[in-house]
């Protein structure tokens, strides 16, 4: 009798799962990954996680001192990493950096900033700075890297735009930040449609609040800390390594048909 029993099917499935599990720690072997804003916080955590999974990481930031520490830590852990000192808002300088790379398989478009301010008190300088870094440079960085990926003719590439739960909802004192992250969510969907023909998957990772150098000072305000915790059904802040794990998934072959979507790691914040 042809076919297999349910027990054999289960065993085959179990074996397949086991094999995938064994490969999970090196499923990015041979891939070249560029992480912007990699000098500290989420960017540094993501760079380390990608390297741990086997990718050759290009860690990019404006600060050479911060990058040296990130790259040294990756090397000490047995990973591959190079430091690239560049301001992502300088389009020509960034393009020159990417042009010198042999290939590019993964972009983590992470550089960004925030100035929590009452809407009526937002200054033009704050507005322009956030639009420049959170929107304009994310667009130009993605555009430059997409061109490199197309020229590299890889079987599959991934662009991961760092968004936020604030790209799906509104929040007090975050009018400009919400505006920029909503823009990135729309950009990502449009990019996914245009780049699908080149087998480039484009997605966002949308985390809730994580304690990073950028947010640590926020949580020193007891009222703000209480405001956040009241809105997190999971009852705890997000860990940086959880964000890095989501990025690694979207960069991996496991996400080969995932494009144009947002991976929300928000503890249920946007489900309310």
C-alpha positions in Angstrom: 0.0 0.0 0.0 1.4 3.3 -1.1 1.6 6.3 1.3 2.6 6.7 4.9 0.9 6.3 8.2 0.0 9.2 10.4 2.7 8.1 12.7 5.3 8.2 9.9 4.0 11.6 8.8 4.4 12.8 12.4 7.9 11.4 12.5 8.8 13.0 9.2 7.5 16.3 10.4 9.3 16.0 13.7 12.5 15.3 11.8 12.1 18.2 9.6 11.4 20.5 12.6 14.5 19.1 14.3 16.7 19.8 11.2 15.3 23.3 10.9 16.0 23.9 14.6 19.6 22.7 14.1 20.1 25.1 11.3 18.4 28.1 13.0 21.6 29.3 14.6 23.4 29.7 11.2 20.5 30.3 8.7 22.0 33.6 7.6 25.4 32.1 6.6 27.0 33.9 3.7 24.6 36.8 3.7 25.8 40.4 3.8 23.7 42.5 6.1 23.9 46.3 6.6 22.5 47.8 9.8 22.1 51.6 10.1 22.1 53.3 13.5 24.2 50.3 14.7 26.3 52.1 17.3 24.1 51.5 20.2 20.7 50.4 21.4 18.5 48.3 19.1 20.9 48.7 16.2 23.8 47.3 18.1 21.6 44.4 19.4 20.4 43.6 15.9 23.9 43.7 14.4 25.1 41.2 17.1 22.1 38.9 16.5 22.6 38.9 12.7 26.3 38.1 13.1 25.4 35.3 15.6 23.2 33.7 13.0 26.0 33.7 10.4 25.7 37.0 8.5 28.6 39.2 7.6 27.5 42.4 9.2 28.2 46.0 8.2 27.5 48.1 11.2 27.0 51.8 10.2 26.7 54.8 12.4 28.1 58.4 12.7 30.1 57.5 15.8 33.4 55.6 15.2 33.9 55.1 19.0 30.5 53.4 19.4 31.0 51.2 16.4 34.4 50.0 17.5 32.8 48.6 20.6 30.0 46.9 18.7 32.3 45.3 16.2 34.8 44.2 18.8 32.0 42.5 20.7 30.8 40.7 17.6 34.4 39.5 16.8 34.9 38.3 20.4 31.7 36.2 19.9 33.2 34.6 16.7 31.1 36.7 14.3 32.0 38.8 11.2 31.5 42.5 11.3 32.9 45.7 9.8 32.4 49.3 11.0 31.2 51.9 8.5 31.3 55.5 9.7 28.7 57.5 7.8 25.8 59.9 8.2 22.8 58.4 6.5 21.4 61.9 5.8 24.4 62.5 3.5 23.0 60.7 0.4 26.2 60.8 -1.7 28.4 59.6 1.2 26.1 56.7 1.9 25.8 55.8 -1.7 29.6 55.7 -1.9 29.8 53.4 1.1 27.3 50.9 -0.4 29.0 51.0 -3.7 32.2 49.7 -2.2 30.4 46.6 -0.8 30.8 43.4 -2.8 27.1 42.5 -2.3 24.1 43.2 -0.1 21.4 40.8 0.9 19.9 42.4 4.0 19.2 46.0 5.0 18.0 46.9 8.5 17.0 50.5 8.0 17.2 51.4 11.7 18.5 54.9 12.2 15.9 57.3 13.6 15.1 59.7 16.4 12.3 61.1 18.5 11.6 64.3 20.5 8.5 63.7 22.6 6.8 67.1 22.7 3.3 68.5 23.0 1.9 69.1 19.5 1.6 72.9 19.9 5.1 73.1 21.2 6.9 71.2 18.4 9.6 73.4 16.9 10.4 73.6 13.2 13.9 72.3 14.0 12.5 69.3 15.7 10.1 68.7 12.9 12.7 69.0 10.2 15.2 66.8 12.0 12.7 64.0 12.5 11.4 64.2 8.9 15.0 64.2 7.6 16.2 61.2 9.6 13.0 59.2 10.1 11.5 59.6 6.6 13.8 61.2 4.0 16.9 59.2 4.9 15.0 56.0 5.4 13.7 56.4 1.8 17.1 57.3 0.3 18.9 54.5 2.3 16.3 51.9 1.1 16.5 53.2 -2.5 20.3 53.0 -2.6 20.3 49.5 -1.0 17.6 48.2 -3.3 19.6 49.3 -6.3 22.6 47.4 -4.9 20.5 44.3 -4.2 19.2 44.3 -7.8 22.7 44.7 -9.2 23.9 41.8 -6.9 21.3 39.5 -8.6 20.8 37.5 -5.4 18.1 34.8 -5.1 16.4 36.7 -2.3 17.0 39.9 -0.4 15.3 41.6 2.5 14.8 45.2 3.5 13.6 45.7 7.0 12.4 49.2 7.9 12.4 49.9 11.6 8.9 51.2 12.4 7.0 51.3 15.7 3.7 50.5 17.2 3.2 54.3 16.8 3.1 53.6 13.0 -0.3 52.0 13.6 -1.9 54.3 16.3 -1.6 57.8 17.7 -0.1 58.9 21.0 0.2 62.1 23.0 3.4 64.0 22.7 4.4 62.0 19.7 2.6 63.7 16.8 5.7 64.0 14.6 7.0 60.5 15.5 3.6 59.0 14.7 3.5 60.9 11.4 7.0 59.6 10.4 6.3 56.0 11.3 2.9 56.0 9.6 4.9 57.2 6.5 7.3 54.3 6.8 4.4 51.8 7.0 3.0 53.2 3.7 6.4 53.3 2.1 7.1 49.7 3.0 3.9 48.5 1.3 4.6 50.4 -1.9 8.2 49.2 -1.9 7.1 45.6 -1.4 4.9 45.7 -4.5 7.6 47.3 -6.7 10.5 45.1 -5.5 8.7 41.8 -5.5 9.8 41.2 -9.1 13.4 41.2 -7.9 12.7 38.8 -5.0 13.3 41.5 -2.5 11.0 41.2 0.6 10.2 44.5 2.3 8.7 44.6 5.8 8.7 46.6 9.0 9.3 45.6 12.5 7.0 47.6 14.9 8.1 47.3 18.5 6.5 48.7 21.6 8.6 50.6 24.2 12.1 49.1 24.7 14.6 50.4 27.2 17.4 51.8 25.1 19.6 54.8 25.4 17.0 56.8 23.5 14.1 55.8 25.8 15.8 55.3 29.2 15.4 58.9 30.2 11.7 58.7 29.4 11.1 56.0 31.9 12.7 58.0 34.7 9.4 59.9 34.7 7.1 57.9 36.9 3.9 59.2 35.2 5.2 58.2 31.8 6.2 54.7 33.0 2.8 54.3 34.5 1.1 55.5 31.3 3.0 52.9 29.3 2.5 50.0 31.6 -1.3 50.7 31.7 -1.5 50.2 27.9 0.6 47.1 27.7 -1.6 44.0 28.1 1.5 41.8 28.5 2.4 43.9 31.5 6.1 44.3 30.7 8.5 46.2 28.5 9.9 44.7 25.4 13.5 43.3 25.4 15.9 44.4 22.8 16.8 40.8 22.0 13.2 40.1 21.1 13.3 42.9 18.5 16.5 41.5 17.1 15.0 38.0 16.9 12.1 39.4 14.8 14.6 41.1 12.4 16.5 37.9 12.1 13.3 36.0 11.1 12.4 38.5 8.4 16.0 38.4 7.1 16.0 34.6 7.0 14.7 32.1 4.3 11.9 31.3 6.7 10.3 34.6 5.7 10.7 34.0 1.9 7.0 34.8 1.2 6.6 37.5 3.8 6.5 41.0 2.3 4.6 44.2 2.6 3.6 43.6 6.2 4.4 44.8 9.7 5.6 42.5 12.4 4.2 44.1 15.5 6.0 43.2 18.7 3.9 45.3 20.9 2.5 43.1 23.7 -1.0 43.8 22.5 -0.8 47.6 22.5 -2.3 48.0 19.0 -4.9 45.3 19.5 -7.0 47.5 21.8 
